[in-house]
Amino acid sequence: MKPEDRKPVPGESRGELRIAGLEELRRHSCAMAEGCRRRLLIYSHRLNPEIYNRACFLEAVRQLIVRHASTRIRLLVADTTELARGGHRLVQFAQDMASSVEIRRRAAEFDGDLRSFLLADESGYIQRNLWHDLNNARGSYSDPPRVRNLAEEFMQVWEQSEPDPALRRLSI
């Protein structure tokens, strides 16, 4: 196997990536989730189903949950309207496995932030400066300082945000 054919691994594969196009974005998002071991943070406008509701990504998240009891998957979403209508599997994971997966609606005071990013453990990230631009992203499988900064921002917003009652599963 040639080095360029190997699947990148968070924390190991070096260098910044320029991600151009939806297919590349999907591939790297899946690879980040597959390589994740403990913590996955997603900061998104609407939790793009074309990325996060695909079989590859969902299976990686499911495996992450199954492998580690201490897994933390946190999703900060600005617009939960479509999620509340149902059908997004990450929302179902959050409803079924609330101890591992949490979703919060991003506080309104952050509405001007148009970024979207995914953080895998303490080293991997993918970021888009405009959440709706699925053709331009950057990232790295090993950039702990950048991930630490983004994770701190994420947690500040997380603390000011709340669960969306429309995403809770009703028990009958």
DODREN-538103 format. One record per residue (C-alpha): residue number from 1; z, y, x. Coordinates in nm, 2 decimals. Example, Ala and Ser with C-alpha at 12.3 -4.5 7.8 and 13.67 -1.06 7.14 Angstrom:
BEGIN
1:0.78:-0.45:1.23
2:0.71:-0.11:1.37
end
This chain:
BEGIN
1:0.00:0.00:0.00
2:-0.10:0.34:0.13
3:0.18:0.61:0.15
4:0.00:0.82:-0.11
5:0.00:0.53:-0.36
6:0.38:0.49:-0.35
7:0.57:0.62:-0.65
8:0.77:0.93:-0.56
9:1.15:0.89:-0.57
10:1.40:1.17:-0.65
11:1.60:1.25:-0.34
12:1.36:1.08:-0.10
13:1.01:1.21:-0.14
14:0.98:1.55:0.03
15:0.77:1.86:-0.03
16:0.69:2.10:-0.31
17:0.44:1.99:-0.57
18:0.19:2.20:-0.76
19:0.14:2.02:-1.08
20:-0.19:2.10:-1.26
21:-0.27:1.96:-1.60
22:-0.09:1.77:-1.87
23:-0.16:1.42:-1.73
24:-0.01:1.52:-1.39
25:0.29:1.68:-1.57
26:0.34:1.36:-1.77
27:0.32:1.14:-1.47
28:0.57:1.34:-1.26
29:0.81:1.37:-1.56
30:0.81:1.00:-1.60
31:0.85:0.94:-1.23
32:1.15:1.18:-1.22
33:1.31:1.01:-1.51
34:1.24:0.66:-1.37
35:1.40:0.76:-1.04
36:1.70:0.93:-1.20
37:2.04:0.75:-1.15
38:2.31:0.95:-1.32
39:2.21:1.29:-1.46
40:1.90:1.42:-1.64
41:1.90:1.78:-1.76
42:1.61:1.92:-1.97
43:1.58:2.29:-2.05
44:1.30:2.33:-2.30
45:1.17:2.55:-2.57
46:1.09:2.27:-2.82
47:1.12:1.95:-2.62
48:0.75:1.91:-2.59
49:0.66:1.57:-2.75
50:0.34:1.55:-2.54
51:0.58:1.51:-2.24
52:0.92:1.39:-2.36
53:0.82:1.17:-2.66
54:0.59:0.94:-2.47
55:0.66:0.57:-2.41
56:0.69:0.60:-2.03
57:0.94:0.88:-2.04
58:1.14:0.72:-2.33
59:1.16:0.39:-2.15
60:1.29:0.56:-1.83
61:1.56:0.74:-2.03
62:1.66:0.42:-2.21
63:1.69:0.23:-1.88
64:1.89:0.51:-1.74
65:2.14:0.49:-2.03
66:2.16:0.11:-2.01
67:2.21:0.10:-1.63
68:2.49:0.35:-1.60
69:2.78:0.40:-1.84
70:2.85:0.74:-1.68
71:2.50:0.87:-1.74
72:2.48:1.23:-1.86
73:2.16:1.34:-2.03
74:2.17:1.69:-2.17
75:1.89:1.86:-2.36
76:1.90:2.24:-2.42
77:1.63:2.33:-2.67
78:1.55:2.68:-2.80
79:1.35:2.59:-3.11
80:1.49:2.28:-3.29
81:1.28:2.32:-3.61
82:1.04:2.03:-3.53
83:1.31:1.81:-3.39
84:1.51:1.84:-3.72
85:1.21:1.71:-3.91
86:1.25:1.38:-3.73
87:1.04:1.14:-3.52
88:1.14:1.25:-3.17
89:1.29:0.95:-3.00
90:1.51:1.16:-2.76
91:1.68:1.30:-3.08
92:1.73:0.94:-3.20
93:1.88:0.85:-2.86
94:2.12:1.14:-2.90
95:2.21:1.02:-3.25
96:2.26:0.66:-3.14
97:2.41:0.71:-2.80
98:2.61:1.03:-2.83
99:2.83:0.94:-2.54
100:2.53:0.96:-2.30
101:2.28:1.19:-2.46
102:2.36:1.54:-2.60
103:2.14:1.81:-2.75
104:2.23:2.17:-2.79
105:2.04:2.45:-2.95
106:2.01:2.72:-2.68
107:2.21:3.04:-2.76
108:1.99:3.32:-2.91
109:2.08:3.55:-2.63
110:1.86:3.35:-2.40
111:1.55:3.37:-2.62
112:1.37:3.59:-2.36
113:1.38:3.30:-2.10
114:1.04:3.14:-2.13
115:1.10:2.88:-1.86
116:1.11:2.51:-1.91
117:1.26:2.26:-1.65
118:1.37:1.91:-1.59
119:1.64:1.82:-1.33
120:1.68:1.47:-1.21
121:2.02:1.40:-1.04
122:2.10:1.65:-0.77
123:1.76:1.66:-0.60
124:1.45:1.65:-0.83
125:1.30:1.92:-1.05
126:0.99:2.01:-1.24
127:0.96:2.37:-1.36
128:0.72:2.57:-1.57
129:0.76:2.95:-1.59
130:0.60:2.96:-1.93
131:0.72:2.67:-2.15
132:0.39:2.66:-2.34
133:0.18:2.63:-2.03
134:0.14:2.26:-1.98
135:-0.12:2.31:-1.70
136:0.09:2.49:-1.44
137:0.41:2.35:-1.30
138:0.58:2.31:-0.97
139:0.85:2.07:-0.86
140:1.00:1.86:-0.59
141:1.15:1.52:-0.56
142:1.40:1.65:-0.30
143:1.51:2.01:-0.32
144:1.89:2.00:-0.36
145:1.94:2.38:-0.32
146:1.69:2.46:-0.59
147:1.82:2.19:-0.82
148:2.18:2.31:-0.77
149:2.08:2.67:-0.87
150:1.89:2.55:-1.18
151:2.18:2.32:-1.27
152:2.43:2.61:-1.25
153:2.20:2.82:-1.47
154:2.16:2.53:-1.71
155:2.54:2.48:-1.74
156:2.60:2.85:-1.80
157:2.36:2.84:-2.09
158:2.50:2.50:-2.21
159:2.85:2.64:-2.23
160:2.73:2.92:-2.46
161:2.51:2.70:-2.67
162:2.61:2.48:-2.96
163:2.50:2.15:-3.12
164:2.25:2.20:-3.40
165:2.40:2.05:-3.72
166:2.04:1.97:-3.84
167:2.01:1.72:-3.56
168:2.32:1.52:-3.65
169:2.27:1.18:-3.81
170:2.43:1.16:-4.15
171:2.65:0.86:-4.21
172:2.66:0.72:-4.56
end
